[in-house]
Amino acid sequence: MNLAIKLIQDFKDRDTRQQLKGYREKTELIRKRNLEAWDEKQLHTESLRLKKEAKSGTLLDELLIDAYALVCEAAKRTLGLQPYDVQIMAAIALHEGFLIEQQTGEGKTLSAVMPAYLHALTGEGVHVLTFNDYLANRDAEWMGPIYRFLGLTVNSVQAGMRLSEKQEAYNADVTYVTAKEAGFDYLRDTIALNEADTVHRPFHYVIVDEADSLLLDEARVPLVIAGEPGSSSSDGIRFAEVARQLRQDEYYDFDEFQRNVYLSEAGSAKAELLLGCGNLYESHNSHLLMSLNCALHAELLLKKTSITSSGTVRLS
């Protein structure tokens, strides 16, 4: 083996061992925070204290030991689950932004609860991205008692939900959702005309389940979303008639080089009269303005194409 490569590998192994040593030390501190003797009121009070600390700007690193100890005790009381040391170490690594590998059955769902709870203490929301709707719903229901025991809200997003249901789900402290649905909801938010029609709040922290599938395999398929269904043929005829009643220079300016049409103030007033729509530039009339611009563009810039019997192309 090349000496330089061997030295680099030795350094990496040394860093990894040092990192794991730090995780073991933190895990021991979490275990020492024995909360078995605490009653529910004391545990709830401690969770409220951590929320107050997090919202006041205390670094989450400083709250990790107490927060993870609370989750371990809540998991034992609500679900009868006692996290193993490897699960706690994985949870610490997740908080630090590392990719972890746990085989099926090693308890990654429970591991994710600890960093999710810690980051949700700020009140800014946490997403847990799953592979499918079944897992999103299952994990939210399964782990839900832990979050609720500690005073947090949890919900899941399912495809086909109504707008109000999605808004409620995304406003929970912890939201389980598929990566695909969260992505499409983000795209829908970008084309929404009113803030009231959006579902996401500012992004804060995310845990990605099945990261290899979601970040590699699924990422090869782009998410594409269209706007509202197109206008009917009768609408097209209507806007074409309006466009023909607008005279160039008086109602609009035509830039053939840039291939664009610009309505003048008089043209906007004339179009509003013909369409009976009020202010054409109000957000609820944006589809009318777009259709009118398309009609003007078609009237001025598009040519009819026909092929003659001799095979030549003729523009008219």
N, C-alpha and C positions, 0 to 999 in steps of 0.2 A: 504494500500500500504506500502511496506517495506520502512522504513525511508531513507535508503541509496539510493534506487531507486528514491524516491521522490526528494531527494537533487540533484541527478544527473540530473533529468528532469528539476528541477528548474534552474540549472546552464545552461543547454542547451537552455531553453526558454529565459533566460537572455541574453545569447550570441547571439541568433537569433534576439531578439529585438534590441540589440546594433548594430548588423550587418545591419539590415534593416534601422535603424536610420542613419547609415553612408551612405547607398545608397540614402536615401531621401535627405540628405544634399548635396551629389554630384549632384543629379538630379536638385536640386534648383540652384546650381552653373551653371550647363549646361543651364538651362532655362534663367538665368541672362545674359549669353553670347548672347544677342539678336543680331543676324546678319542680320535682315531684311533690314536694311539700307545699307548694303554692296552691291556693284555691283559684277558682276561675276569675274571681274579681281581681285578684293580684295580677294574674296573667293579662287580663284585659287592660288594666291600668298600665302595665309595663309596655304593652303594644301602643297605647295612646302616647306614652312618653316618647317612644321611638319615633312615632309619626311627627310629634311636635319638634323633636330634635332634627329630623330629616328636613322638614319644611322650613326650619330656621337656618338651614345652611350647613349643618354638621355633615362632615364627609361620611359617606356610606361605609367606607372602610372602617371608620371608628365605631360604627353601629353593628358591624357584621357579626361579631361574637354573640352579642345579646339577641340579635334578630334570628340568627340560625338556631340558637338554643330554644327560643320561643317556638319556632316552627317544629323542631324535633318533639317538644313536649305536646304541642297541639296535634301533631300527627298521631302520637301515641294515644292521646285521649279521645280523638274523634274517629280515627280509622283503625286503631290498634296496630299501627305501623311504627317501628323503631328504626330510623335511618341508620344504615351501617356507616362505618368510617369512610369507606370508599365513596359512598353517596355524598357524604358531607364534603369530602375533598373535591369531588366533581363539581359540587355546587359552588365551592370557593373559586375554582378555576373558571366557571361560567361567569361569575361576577367580575372576574378580571379580564373577561373578553376572550378567553381561550376556547378553542374547539376541543371538545372531549369526546371520547369513544366509550360507549357502554353497550354491551350486547343485550339482546332481548332478554328480559327477565332480571336484569341487574338493577332495575328501579330508577330509570332515568326520568320517569314522570314525577316521582317524588323528589328527585334531585333538583329538578327545575323549579319546584315550589319555593325553595329557599332564596335563590337570587330574585325570583319574581316578587316574593313578599318584600324583600329588602328594597328593591327599586320602586315598588309601588308605594312605599311609605312617603315618598315625596308628593303624592297626589297627582302626578303627571301621567299616570297610566302605563301599563305594561302589556305588550303583545306576546303571546306564545303562539308561534306559527307551527301548524301541524300539516300532515300530508293530505288528509281528507276530512270531510265533514263529520264522519263517524268519530274519528279520534278527537276532534275539537270538542264535540258534544260530550263524549265519554270522559275526557280528561277534566273538563270543567265541572261535570257532575261529581266525578270521583274525588278530585282534590278540593272541590268547593267547600266542604265542611271545615277544612283547615283554615282557609282564608277567612271565612265568616266567623269562625271561633275567635280569630284575632282582629275582628272589626273591619275587614276589607270586603269589598263587593267583587263578585266574579261572574262572568257570563261567557257565552259562546256565540259566534256568528255563524249562521247557516245560509246557504244559497237559497234565494227565494223569499227571504225575510222582507217585511215591509220597511219603509224608510224609518219610521218611528222605532221599530224594533231594533234595527241596526244601530241607530243613534244611542239607544239605551245600552246596547251591548258594548259599543266602543267607549262609552262613558264610564264603564265599570273600572275598578282599580286594576283588575287583571282580565284580559280578554283572550280567549282561545279562538283561533280563527285559522282557516287554511291560508297558505301564502297566496294562492291564486285569487281567493275571494277578497283578501285584503288589498291585493294589487288592483283588481278590477274596481273596488270601491274607491281607491285612490284616483284612478282614471276618471271615474264618474264624478268625483268631487272637482276635478280640474275643469270639467265642462259644465258644471252646475252654474246657473245664472244667479242664484240666491244662496247666501250662506246657510239659510235655514234648510236647504236641500242637501247639505253635505253631511257626512257621517263621521269622518275622522277628526280627531283633535291633533294638535302638534305632536309629532313623534318624540318618544322619550327613550324607551328601552325595549329591546326585543330579544326573545330566546327562540332559536330556530331548531325545531325537532327534525330529525331525519335530514340533517344539513347537507349530506352528500347528494340526496335526491333533489332537494329543493334548490340548492345553490348551483348544482352542476347539471343534472339531468333535466329538471323542469325549466331551468333558466334558458335552455336552448330553444324553447317555444315562446315567442314574444306574446305579450298580452296586448290585444288590439280591441279597441272599443269604438263603436260608431255613435253618432248622435241620434237624434230622433228620426223616425221613419221619414223617408222622403215625401215630398208633396205629391198629390194626385195629379193626373193629367189635366183635370179641370182647373186646378190651381195654376198649373203651368200656362194654360191658355189665358187665364185671368191676368197674370203678371205680364205676359207678352202683349196683351192689349193695352195695359197701362204704360208699358215701355214705349209703344208706338205713339202714344199721345204726348210724350215728352219730347220737346224739340231741342236739338243740339244747340249749344251756346246759350240758349235761354234757360234751359232747365238742367243741363249737365255739361260738363267739359269732357272731351274725348281725347285721350292721349294714345294715339295709334302706336307710337314707338314703344311705350311702356305697356301697351295693350291693357289699358285700364279706363274706367269710366268713373267720374266724380259728380255726384249730385250737387247742384248749387242750392242756395237757401230757397230760391223760388221753386226749384225742382222738388225739394223736400216738401214744401207746402202744397204743391200741386199733387204729388203722390199721396200725401196724407188725405187730401180731399177726395181723390179717386178711390182710395182704399177704405176711407172712412175709419181710420185706425187711431186718430189722435197723433201724439208725438211719435214719429217714426223711430226716434233714437232712444225711447224708453226700453228698458231691458226686456219687458214682455213682448215687445214688437221686433226683437232682433231677428226672428225668423222671417218676418215680412221684409225687412231691409235686405237680408241676405238673398231672398228670392227675387226681389226687384233688381238688385245688382246683377244677379245671374241672368235675368231676362234682358237687361240692357247690354250685358256682355254678349249674349247670344245674338241680339238684334244687330249689333254693330261689328262684332269681331269674328263671328263664325260664318263661314260660307257654305252654301249647299254644294255638295259634291255629286257628280253623276258620271257614269262611264258610257261613252258613246258606242255605237255599233262597231266602230273601227278600233275600239280598244283604247282610245285616248281619254284622259281625265279632263273634265271641264268644271270650272268653278263658276258659280253664278251668285 
